[in-house]
Amino acid sequence: MIVLGFHTAGPACELAIVRDSEILHEESAAMLRGQDARLPGLTQELLANAGLTLEAIDRFAVTTGPGSFTGIRVGVAFARGLALATGKPCLGITTLEAALPAGQQGSAIVVLPAQKRPPDITYWAQTFRSGAATDEACETSLQALTDRLTSHPHMVYGDAAALIAEMPELTVHAAAPSAARAAQLASALDPETRTARPTYARAPDAALPKARTET
């Protein structure tokens, strides 16, 4: 099975092609905005470098957040558009799922920074058991996260400088979401239960324009 994955919920526009869980090729371009303009070209480059056409793709995968509000919307819309055009399924993978290393066993929690400025430091978090999510991705305060890990120890993966400062005895295994990991996960999941929809985990920082009212 060949899967084309997208990750635009972070500080880069990432794409990857995976065949039977083996990474064939990856493309990445650092950007916080403008993903909508770059995605078509990056997709063409990726396919050309992998020696494939869009018709060869069996399914699409996209990280659905949490993360950059604009990046999530653009990535999900683009991946779903390709799926519609080709008649292939598009599966949604949370950024926290896409950050968990393959083969993880036992209880684990993935944490990624949501708000980094004190005093309102928060993290996006999601827990797993042997690779399967046991809850929904959510935003949690630093204090709530430290309390949770004190009472219920887990293997911790992700990016958690502030958490380490609060719990110096804690080991955090560095991990980050990727388009390739999203594609690998999507190859083994049921498209019927994995519709690609944005996962914001909190209200967006950027407000959508309000509709005009007639006067």
VENJOSUL-V33331 format. One record per residue. N is the residue number from 1. RES is the residue in one small letter. PHI is phi in whole degrees, -180 to 180 (NA if undefined). OMEGA is omega in degrees with one decimal (none if undefined). Layout:
N RES PHI OMEGA
N RES PHI OMEGA
This chain:
1 m NA 179.4
2 i -109 -177.5
3 v -123 174.9
4 l -104 -176.4
5 g -111 178.7
6 f -129 172.5
7 h -137 -179.4
8 t -124 -176.9
9 a -88 -178.9
10 g -121 -176.6
11 p -83 179.6
12 a -144 175.2
13 c -104 -174.3
14 e -114 176.1
15 l -137 178.2
16 a -153 173.4
17 i -116 -178.0
18 v -124 174.4
19 r -118 -179.2
20 d 49 177.5
21 s 74 176.7
22 e -93 -179.4
23 i -74 179.2
24 l -87 -178.0
25 h -163 178.7
26 e -135 173.5
27 e -134 178.7
28 s -150 177.0
29 a -138 -179.1
30 a -68 177.0
31 m -173 175.6
32 l -102 177.6
33 r -150 -179.8
34 g 87 -179.4
35 q -62 -178.1
36 d -62 -179.7
37 a -79 -175.0
38 r -93 -173.7
39 l -57 -179.9
40 p -58 179.9
41 g -67 178.6
42 l -64 178.5
43 t -65 178.0
44 q -63 178.7
45 e -62 -179.1
46 l -61 -179.7
47 l -63 180.0
48 a -64 -179.6
49 n -67 178.5
50 a -88 -179.2
51 g 70 -177.2
52 l -127 171.2
53 t -112 -179.7
54 l -61 -179.1
55 e -66 -179.4
56 a -80 -178.4
57 i -75 -179.2
58 d -88 176.2
59 r -160 -179.1
60 f -116 176.8
61 a -133 179.4
62 v -147 174.4
63 t -74 -173.0
64 t -103 -177.9
65 g 106 -0.1
66 p -69 -177.7
67 g 161 179.8
68 s -63 -178.3
69 f -56 -178.6
70 t -66 -179.9
71 g -60 178.5
72 i -62 -177.6
73 r -59 -177.9
74 v -66 -177.9
75 g -63 -179.7
76 v -65 -179.3
77 a -64 -178.2
78 f -67 -179.3
79 a -64 179.0
80 r -68 177.0
81 g -65 177.5
82 l -65 179.1
83 a -63 179.2
84 l -65 -177.8
85 a -68 -176.4
86 t -101 -177.6
87 g 73 179.8
88 k -106 -179.0
89 p -73 175.7
90 c -125 -176.3
91 l -108 178.1
92 g -98 179.4
93 i -129 178.5
94 t -68 178.6
95 t -63 -179.8
96 l -72 173.5
97 e -63 -177.4
98 a -74 176.9
99 a -99 -178.4
100 l -75 -179.2
101 p -62 177.5
102 a -65 175.9
103 g 82 -180.0
104 q -63 179.8
105 q -120 179.4
106 g 79 -178.0
107 s -86 -179.8
108 a -146 173.9
109 i -133 176.3
110 v -106 -179.6
111 v -128 176.6
112 l -133 -176.6
113 p -63 174.2
114 a -104 174.9
115 q -123 -171.9
116 k -99 -173.5
117 r -89 175.3
118 p -63 2.3
119 p -90 -173.9
120 d -97 178.7
121 i -76 178.5
122 t -134 178.4
123 y -130 164.7
124 w -86 -175.9
125 a -141 174.5
126 q -153 -178.0
127 t -103 -175.5
128 f -141 169.5
129 r -131 -178.6
130 s 51 174.5
131 g 90 -178.3
132 a -99 179.9
133 a -65 178.4
134 t -110 175.5
135 d -154 178.4
136 e -88 173.6
137 a -63 -178.7
138 c -146 173.9
139 e -99 -177.3
140 t -137 179.8
141 s -73 178.2
142 l -60 -179.3
143 q -64 179.7
144 a -63 -179.8
145 l -70 178.2
146 t -65 177.4
147 d -62 -178.5
148 r -64 -177.9
149 l -75 176.8
150 t -70 -177.4
151 s -84 -178.9
152 h -136 -177.6
153 p -59 176.3
154 h -136 162.2
155 m -70 -175.3
156 v -116 177.6
157 y -125 173.3
158 g 131 -175.8
159 d -134 -167.9
160 a -147 -177.9
161 a -61 -178.7
162 a -66 178.7
163 l -66 178.5
164 i -64 178.0
165 a -63 178.9
166 e -79 -177.3
167 m -129 -175.2
168 p -61 178.7
169 e -79 -176.0
170 l -80 173.9
171 t -99 177.0
172 v -112 179.5
173 h -83 -176.4
174 a -58 179.9
175 a -157 179.6
176 a -145 178.6
177 p -67 178.3
178 s -148 176.6
179 a -64 -178.7
180 a -65 179.9
181 r -67 176.8
182 a -60 179.9
183 a -66 178.4
184 q -62 179.2
185 l -64 -176.3
186 a -64 -177.9
187 s -67 -176.4
188 a -112 -175.9
189 l -104 179.8
190 d -87 179.9
191 p -57 -178.1
192 e -66 -178.4
193 t -106 -174.0
194 r -131 177.4
195 t -59 -178.1
196 a -77 176.0
197 r -132 179.6
198 p -57 174.9
199 t -118 -175.1
200 y -86 -179.9
201 a 67 172.1
202 r -164 -179.6
203 a -63 -179.2
204 p -67 175.8
205 d -72 179.8
206 a -97 -179.0
207 a -82 175.2
208 l -73 -180.0
209 p -62 179.2
210 k -80 178.1
211 a -70 178.2
212 r -73 176.2
213 t -111 179.8
214 e -71 177.6
215 t -117 none
